[in-house]
Amino acid sequence: MKPYVVCHIMGSLDGRIMSGNWGMGNLSPMFEGPASKIQADAWLVGRRTMEEFSSHRPHRKLAGPFRISKTDFVGSHKAKTYAVAIDPSGKCHWDSNMVSTEHVIEVLTEKVPAEYLAHLRSKNVSYVFGGESSLDLRLVLEKLNRLFGIKRVRIDGGGTVNGSFLRAGLIDELSLVLAPVADGRTGIPTVFDADGPDTKRKSTRFRLKTMKRLDRDFLWLRYAKA
Ligand SMILES: NC(=O)c1ccc[n+]([C@@H]2O[C@H](COP(=O)([O-])OP(=O)(O)OC[C@H]3O[C@@H](n4cnc5c(N)ncnc54)[C@H](OP(=O)(O)O)[C@@H]3O)[C@@H](O)[C@H]2O)c1
């Protein structure tokens, strides 16, 4: 079964998502407040975003040889909720198998080296394979449901991971926190970074479900896939 997927993101009026130069101070509460109201068993982010939560210490390579087959691994844990990283090459390293109260699940391709799997096993971090060299995101969602019982996933960005789920047609709902600021920078992540300008893919239509005015002229817009 495919879990229900809600994409939650905070964007400027022109769709940019890097808030560092918006001059509005710490915007985490504007993102986290609405996020906490979206029922989900897991939040999922791209590798670049997950690097904000994974280990910042230099990683010491483990000594081999390693005989670890490229099959899914469920690390021992007691958590009921999960933090999922789309990390096809295995770039995030971990000091523990938790981010706050969530158990970490790495989504990998089979191109990851065995030494990386040994690292994840040494920390009891769970991992699933989503393909040989590229990811089948529907398969990934089905595995999250089958192996961990995840029924609802909240995708928390960034633009690349949002775009890849959009491209795969897997987003059921969009939760957009709109910041009252025009960013104007080019070449930075946007709400959805899916394809180049010549794509044949049709745009995805949404239907407005709810809208709420938040503090400081922010809006929280919730859409269902039309
Ligand atoms: N405003 C907000 O609400 C919000 C929320 C989250 C993040 N952000 C910001 O967004 C920025 C990061 O966004 P981003 O778009 O650069 O990165 P991202 O989406 O966080 O991560 C992108 C990386 O994830 C992996 N990935 C994602 N989808 C994949 C797929 N379908 N197949 C294979 N690999 C896939 C790739 O890793 P590899 O490169 O290793 O192959 C890719 O480079 C950060 O500045 C962060 O702070 C803002």
The ligand as an SDF file (V2000), in Angstrom:
LIG
                    3D

 48 52  0  0  0  0  0  0  0  0999 V2000
   11.6240   26.5630    3.1020 N   0  0  0  0  0  0  0  0  0  0  0  0
   11.4110   25.3040    3.4260 C   0  0  0  0  0  0  0  0  0  0  0  0
   10.3000   24.9230    3.8560 O   0  0  0  0  0  0  0  0  0  0  0  0
   12.5240   24.3030    3.2940 C   0  0  0  0  0  0  0  0  0  0  0  0
   12.2940   22.9590    3.6390 C   0  0  0  0  0  0  0  0  0  0  0  0
   13.3340   22.0420    3.4690 C   0  0  0  0  0  0  0  0  0  0  0  0
   14.5590   22.4720    2.9440 C   0  0  0  0  0  0  0  0  0  0  0  0
   14.7490   23.7680    2.6380 N   0  0  0  0  0  0  0  0  0  0  0  0
   16.0260   24.2290    2.0820 C   0  0  0  0  0  0  0  0  0  0  0  0
   16.1750   23.6630    0.7840 O   0  0  0  0  0  0  0  0  0  0  0  0
   17.5720   23.5340    0.4970 C   0  0  0  0  0  0  0  0  0  0  0  0
   17.8590   22.1380   -0.0350 C   0  0  0  0  0  0  0  0  0  0  0  0
   17.0400   21.8770   -1.1570 O   0  0  0  0  0  0  0  0  0  0  0  0
   17.6360   21.0760   -2.3960 P   0  0  0  0  0  0  0  0  0  0  0  0
   16.5880   21.0280   -3.4360 O   0  0  0  0  0  0  0  0  0  0  0  0
   18.9670   21.6800   -2.7570 O   0  0  0  0  0  0  0  0  0  0  0  0
   17.9570   19.6310   -1.7920 O   0  0  0  0  0  0  0  0  0  0  0  0
   17.0920   18.4260   -1.1590 P   0  0  0  0  0  0  0  0  0  0  0  0
   15.8230   18.2310   -1.9200 O   0  0  0  0  0  0  0  0  0  0  0  0
   17.0400   18.5760    0.3210 O   0  0  0  0  0  0  0  0  0  0  0  0
   18.0960   17.2140   -1.4520 O   0  0  0  0  0  0  0  0  0  0  0  0
   18.4060   16.9280   -2.7930 C   0  0  0  0  0  0  0  0  0  0  0  0
   19.2170   15.6570   -2.8530 C   0  0  0  0  0  0  0  0  0  0  0  0
   18.4250   14.5540   -2.4270 O   0  0  0  0  0  0  0  0  0  0  0  0
   18.6720   13.4340   -3.2660 C   0  0  0  0  0  0  0  0  0  0  0  0
   17.4480   13.1700   -4.0180 N   0  0  0  0  0  0  0  0  0  0  0  0
   16.2430   13.7710   -3.8790 C   0  0  0  0  0  0  0  0  0  0  0  0
   15.3260   13.2080   -4.7040 N   0  0  0  0  0  0  0  0  0  0  0  0
   15.9520   12.2330   -5.3670 C   0  0  0  0  0  0  0  0  0  0  0  0
   15.5490   11.2730   -6.3510 C   0  0  0  0  0  0  0  0  0  0  0  0
   14.2920   11.1960   -6.8100 N   0  0  0  0  0  0  0  0  0  0  0  0
   16.4770   10.4280   -6.8380 N   0  0  0  0  0  0  0  0  0  0  0  0
   17.7410   10.4890   -6.3860 C   0  0  0  0  0  0  0  0  0  0  0  0
   18.1840   11.3540   -5.4560 N   0  0  0  0  0  0  0  0  0  0  0  0
   17.2940   12.2070   -4.9480 C   0  0  0  0  0  0  0  0  0  0  0  0
   19.8580   13.8210   -4.1390 C   0  0  0  0  0  0  0  0  0  0  0  0
   21.0100   13.4960   -3.3650 O   0  0  0  0  0  0  0  0  0  0  0  0
   22.5080   13.3420   -3.9910 P   0  0  0  0  0  0  0  0  0  0  0  0
   22.9120   14.7290   -4.3920 O   0  0  0  0  0  0  0  0  0  0  0  0
   23.3090   12.8000   -2.8720 O   0  0  0  0  0  0  0  0  0  0  0  0
   22.3730   12.4160   -5.1740 O   0  0  0  0  0  0  0  0  0  0  0  0
   19.6520   15.3160   -4.2800 C   0  0  0  0  0  0  0  0  0  0  0  0
   20.7750   16.0540   -4.6400 O   0  0  0  0  0  0  0  0  0  0  0  0
   18.3050   23.8260    1.8000 C   0  0  0  0  0  0  0  0  0  0  0  0
   18.7980   25.1350    1.7410 O   0  0  0  0  0  0  0  0  0  0  0  0
   17.2260   23.7370    2.8640 C   0  0  0  0  0  0  0  0  0  0  0  0
   17.4800   24.5230    3.9790 O   0  0  0  0  0  0  0  0  0  0  0  0
   13.7530   24.7040    2.7890 C   0  0  0  0  0  0  0  0  0  0  0  0
  1  2  1  0
  2  3  2  0
  2  4  1  0
  4  5  1  0
  4 48  2  0
  5  6  2  0
  6  7  1  0
  7  8  2  0
  8  9  1  0
  8 48  1  0
  9 10  1  0
  9 46  1  0
 10 11  1  0
 11 12  1  0
 11 44  1  0
 12 13  1  0
 13 14  1  0
 14 15  2  0
 14 16  1  0
 14 17  1  0
 17 18  1  0
 18 19  2  0
 18 20  1  0
 18 21  1  0
 21 22  1  0
 22 23  1  0
 23 24  1  0
 23 42  1  0
 24 25  1  0
 25 26  1  0
 25 36  1  0
 26 27  1  0
 26 35  1  0
 27 28  2  0
 28 29  1  0
 29 30  1  0
 29 35  2  0
 30 31  1  0
 30 32  2  0
 32 33  1  0
 33 34  2  0
 34 35  1  0
 36 37  1  0
 36 42  1  0
 37 38  1  0
 38 39  2  0
 38 40  1  0
 38 41  1  0
 42 43  1  0
 44 45  1  0
 44 46  1  0
 46 47  1  0
M  CHG  2   8   1  16  -1
M  END
$$$$
